Amino acid sequence: MDDAIAFEGAVMLGSRLKRLAERFQAGAERIAVDCGLPTQPSQMPLLTALYRHGPQTVGDLAERIGISQPAVTRIQSRLAELGLIETSRDERDQRTRTIILTEKGKEAMDLARTVLWPRLRAAVAEVCDVDAFLAQIAAAETALAAQPLEQRPRGGLAIRRFSDDLAPDFYRINAQWIEDMYTLEPTDVDVLTHPRERLIEPGGDILFVEDPKLGIIGTCALQKTGERQFELTKMGVVPEVRGRKAGEFLLHATIERAFALGCDRLYLLSNAKGAAGVHLYEKVGFVHDEGIMEEFGKRYARCNVAMVYQGSDNPSPFGCIRSAMPGAWPT
């Protein structure tokens, strides 16, 4: 049976790491029992912090091991019941309670270091490259401390679905790049001024990329042109954000949206004059196709590039690597 969490890649990373952590902790708990330790893996960070750094307050422990104060309090209560820790009042401030290891707690930590930890290190080393894995975890922790996930990617870019109040942005962004490179033709004006009627209602969609400071900075559309067939069209980003990969972020989202709409063939029509755009399309998995040019491209004067999506080896920020259109996936 397919692994639904693993298949979705980055979008399920938190769930996958949680599942992995549960498997590590379950195994560590069984090993701890075999070693004669009364503790659970979730309690060991607090005991270790006390063992290495001496008496501490609940606030100190929460900061040192990176969990909330209520979580520390819950663990503290259980360890106190086991007789492994006790609390005392700070001599300098009677309002502050300090947590310390009891003699029984010190004996448990000595046992852990002597019997449990060497076995755990050896077991984990059989599972993965420990040094490389820990280095990646440390890098992720540092990056998230500097900028939380909700403020990413690239300063908090977000994908927005079409709504009528975004129709002026659809016109503004596309009219700008079309007029800069070509001439705004009547067919362009028709689509840009009637996006709901020309694109949404026939079964397509329009996506936007939004910057938290600049607002809507890019857009891309899907036009349904046949049964399970879509043209990727009217894609552009404002000049001031080019180079920030907002277009690539938006393009990946639009491809994913095509899959969600049941697309089996996704193609686009462009012009070699827009070399940067053509390069981006190639990067994400579009390939030049004479059949698409013959079928769709020859009717447009400014079209000399026709491409069809074949999948990419480059991971999408939205999840798994797409190697083919959905109709070609194994079931």
C-alpha positions in Angstrom: 0.0 0.0 0.0 1.3 3.5 -0.9 2.5 5.7 2.0 0.3 8.7 1.8 2.5 10.8 4.1 5.7 10.0 2.3 4.2 10.5 -1.2 3.3 14.2 -0.4 6.9 15.1 0.3 7.6 18.5 1.9 4.0 19.4 2.7 3.8 16.4 5.2 7.3 16.9 6.6 6.0 17.8 10.1 3.8 14.7 10.2 6.5 12.5 8.8 9.0 13.7 11.4 6.4 13.2 14.2 5.8 9.7 13.0 9.6 9.0 12.9 10.0 10.5 16.3 7.3 8.3 17.7 9.1 5.2 16.3 12.4 6.3 17.7 10.8 7.0 21.1 8.9 3.7 21.2 12.1 1.8 20.5 14.0 3.8 23.0 11.4 3.2 25.7 11.6 -0.6 25.2 15.4 -0.4 25.4 15.1 1.7 28.6 12.9 -0.9 30.2 15.3 -3.6 29.2 18.1 -1.6 30.9 16.1 -1.2 34.1 15.4 2.5 33.8 12.0 3.7 35.1 11.8 6.8 32.8 10.3 7.4 29.5 12.1 9.0 26.5 10.1 12.3 26.8 11.4 12.7 30.4 15.1 12.3 29.6 15.8 15.8 28.2 14.7 17.3 31.5 16.7 14.9 33.6 19.8 15.4 31.3 19.5 19.2 31.6 19.5 18.9 35.4 22.3 16.4 35.3 24.6 18.5 33.2 23.7 22.0 34.4 22.5 21.6 38.0 19.4 23.0 39.7 17.1 25.1 37.5 13.7 26.7 37.5 10.8 25.6 35.3 11.5 28.7 33.1 15.2 27.8 32.7 14.4 24.2 31.8 11.7 25.3 29.3 14.3 27.5 27.5 17.1 25.0 27.7 15.2 22.0 26.2 12.9 24.0 24.0 9.5 23.1 25.2 6.7 25.0 26.9 6.6 25.7 30.6 3.3 23.7 31.0 5.0 20.7 29.4 7.9 21.0 31.8 5.5 21.2 34.7 3.8 18.0 33.6 7.1 16.1 33.2 8.3 17.5 36.5 5.2 16.2 38.3 5.7 12.7 37.0 9.4 12.6 37.8 8.7 13.9 41.3 6.3 10.9 41.8 9.1 8.6 40.7 11.4 10.2 43.3 13.9 11.3 40.6 13.6 15.1 41.3 12.5 17.4 44.0 11.9 21.1 44.3 13.3 23.6 46.8 13.0 27.4 47.2 15.8 29.6 46.0 17.7 31.0 49.1 18.0 34.4 47.4 14.3 34.5 46.3 11.8 32.5 48.3 9.2 33.0 45.6 11.3 31.0 43.1 11.2 27.2 43.1 14.3 25.3 41.9 14.2 21.8 40.5 17.0 19.4 41.5 18.0 15.8 41.0 17.6 13.5 43.9 20.1 10.8 44.7 17.8 8.3 42.9 17.7 10.7 40.0 21.5 10.8 39.8 21.7 7.1 39.9 19.2 6.8 37.1 21.3 9.2 35.0 24.5 7.3 35.7 22.7 4.1 34.6 21.4 5.9 31.4 24.9 7.1 30.5 26.5 3.7 31.2 24.0 1.3 29.8 21.2 3.0 27.8 23.0 5.7 25.8 25.7 3.5 24.3 23.1 1.0 23.1 20.9 3.8 21.7 23.8 5.4 19.8 24.7 2.0 18.3 21.1 1.3 17.3 20.6 4.7 15.7 23.9 4.5 13.8 22.5 1.4 12.1 19.4 3.3 11.0 21.0 6.5 9.5 24.1 8.6 9.1 23.8 10.2 12.5 26.2 13.1 12.0 24.6 14.2 8.7 21.1 13.8 10.1 21.9 15.8 13.2 23.6 18.5 11.1 20.4 18.8 8.9 18.2 19.0 12.0 20.4 21.7 13.5 20.4 23.7 10.3 16.6 23.5 10.1 16.2 24.6 13.8 18.5 27.5 13.2 16.7 28.6 10.1 13.3 28.4 11.8 14.5 30.3 14.8 15.7 33.1 12.4 12.4 33.0 10.3 9.4 30.9 11.2 7.8 28.7 8.6 4.7 30.9 8.3 7.0 33.8 7.2 8.3 31.7 4.3 9.0 31.1 1.5 11.2 34.2 0.7 9.7 36.6 3.1 6.2 35.1 3.3 5.1 34.7 -0.3 1.6 33.2 -0.5 -0.6 31.7 -3.2 -4.1 33.2 -3.6 -7.1 31.8 -5.6 -9.0 33.9 -8.0 -11.8 36.2 -6.7 -13.5 39.1 -8.5 -11.7 41.7 -6.4 -8.4 40.3 -7.8 -9.5 40.7 -11.4 -7.9 44.2 -11.7 -4.6 42.7 -10.7 -4.9 40.0 -13.3 -5.4 42.7 -15.9 -2.7 45.0 -14.5 0.1 42.4 -14.4 -0.5 40.8 -17.7 -1.2 44.1 -19.6 2.2 45.4 -18.3 4.4 42.5 -19.6 2.4 42.1 -22.9 2.7 45.8 -23.7 6.4 45.8 -22.8 7.2 42.9 -25.1 4.5 42.8 -27.8 1.2 44.5 -28.5 -2.0 44.1 -26.4 -4.3 42.5 -28.9 -8.2 42.4 -28.8 -8.1 38.7 -27.8 -5.8 39.6 -24.8 -8.1 42.5 -23.7 -11.1 40.2 -23.9 -9.5 37.5 -21.6 -8.0 40.1 -19.2 -11.3 42.0 -18.8 -13.5 39.0 -18.5 -11.4 36.4 -16.6 -14.3 34.7 -14.9 -16.3 34.2 -18.1 -13.3 33.3 -20.3 -11.3 31.2 -17.8 -13.0 30.3 -14.6 -16.5 29.3 -15.7 -15.3 27.0 -18.5 -13.4 25.0 -16.0 -10.0 26.7 -15.6 -8.5 28.7 -12.8 -6.3 31.7 -12.0 -3.8 31.8 -9.3 -1.9 34.8 -7.8 1.3 35.2 -5.8 1.2 37.7 -3.0 4.0 39.4 -1.1 3.1 40.5 2.5 4.5 44.0 1.8 3.9 44.5 -1.9 0.6 42.8 -2.3 -0.3 40.8 -5.5 3.0 40.6 -7.5 2.2 37.8 -10.0 -0.5 35.7 -11.7 -0.9 32.7 -13.9 -4.0 31.1 -15.5 -5.2 27.7 -16.6 -7.5 27.6 -19.6 -9.4 24.4 -20.2 -9.1 23.6 -23.9 -10.4 20.0 -24.0 -11.3 17.0 -21.9 -8.6 16.8 -19.2 -6.5 19.3 -21.2 -5.3 22.7 -20.1 -3.2 25.6 -21.5 -1.0 27.4 -19.0 -1.4 31.0 -20.0 -1.2 34.7 -18.9 1.7 34.2 -16.5 3.6 37.3 -15.3 5.2 38.9 -12.3 5.8 42.6 -11.7 9.3 43.8 -12.7 10.4 44.9 -9.2 10.3 41.3 -7.9 11.9 39.5 -10.7 14.9 37.5 -9.5 13.2 36.5 -6.2 11.8 33.3 -7.7 8.2 34.4 -7.1 7.5 33.3 -10.7 8.8 29.8 -10.0 6.9 29.5 -6.8 3.7 30.5 -8.7 4.4 28.2 -11.6 4.8 25.2 -9.3 1.5 26.1 -7.7 -0.3 26.4 -11.0 1.0 23.0 -12.2 -0.3 21.4 -9.0 -3.6 23.1 -9.5 -3.8 21.6 -13.0 -3.3 18.1 -11.5 -6.1 18.9 -9.0 -8.4 19.8 -11.9 -7.8 16.4 -13.5 -5.4 17.5 -16.2 -3.8 14.8 -18.4 -2.1 17.2 -20.8 -0.8 20.6 -19.8 0.8 22.8 -22.5 1.8 26.4 -23.1 2.5 28.7 -26.0 5.2 31.4 -25.8 7.8 33.3 -27.7 11.6 32.9 -27.7 11.8 36.7 -27.0 10.9 35.9 -23.4 14.0 33.8 -22.9 13.9 33.9 -19.1 10.3 32.6 -19.0 11.2 29.8 -21.5 14.1 28.8 -19.3 11.9 28.7 -16.2 9.4 26.5 -18.1 12.2 24.1 -19.1 13.5 24.1 -15.5 10.1 22.9 -14.0 9.5 20.2 -16.6 8.1 21.6 -19.8 9.7 20.4 -23.1 9.4 21.8 -26.6 6.9 20.0 -28.7 6.3 20.3 -32.4 2.9 18.5 -32.1 1.7 21.3 -29.7 3.0 23.9 -32.1 1.1 22.3 -35.1 -2.1 21.8 -33.1 -2.3 25.1 -31.2 0.6 27.5 -31.9 0.4 28.3 -35.6 -2.8 30.2 -35.2 -1.0 32.9 -33.1 1.4 35.4 -34.8 3.6 35.9 -31.8 3.9 32.2 -30.9 7.2 30.5 -31.9 7.6 28.3 -28.7 5.2 25.5 -27.9 5.8 23.2 -24.9 4.1 20.3 -23.1 4.6 19.3 -19.4 6.5 16.1 -19.0 7.4 16.2 -15.3 10.5 17.3 -13.5 13.3 15.9 -11.4 13.3 19.2 -9.5 11.3 18.9 -6.2 8.2 21.1 -6.0 7.8 23.3 -2.9 4.3 22.0 -2.8 5.2 18.3 -2.2 6.4 15.4 -4.1 8.4 15.3 -7.3 6.1 15.1 -10.2 7.5 12.7 -12.8 4.5 12.5 -15.1 1.0 13.8 -15.5 -1.7 12.1 -13.3 -3.0 9.9 -16.1 0.4 8.2 -16.3 0.7 7.5 -12.6 0.5 4.0 -11.3 -2.7 3.3 -9.3 
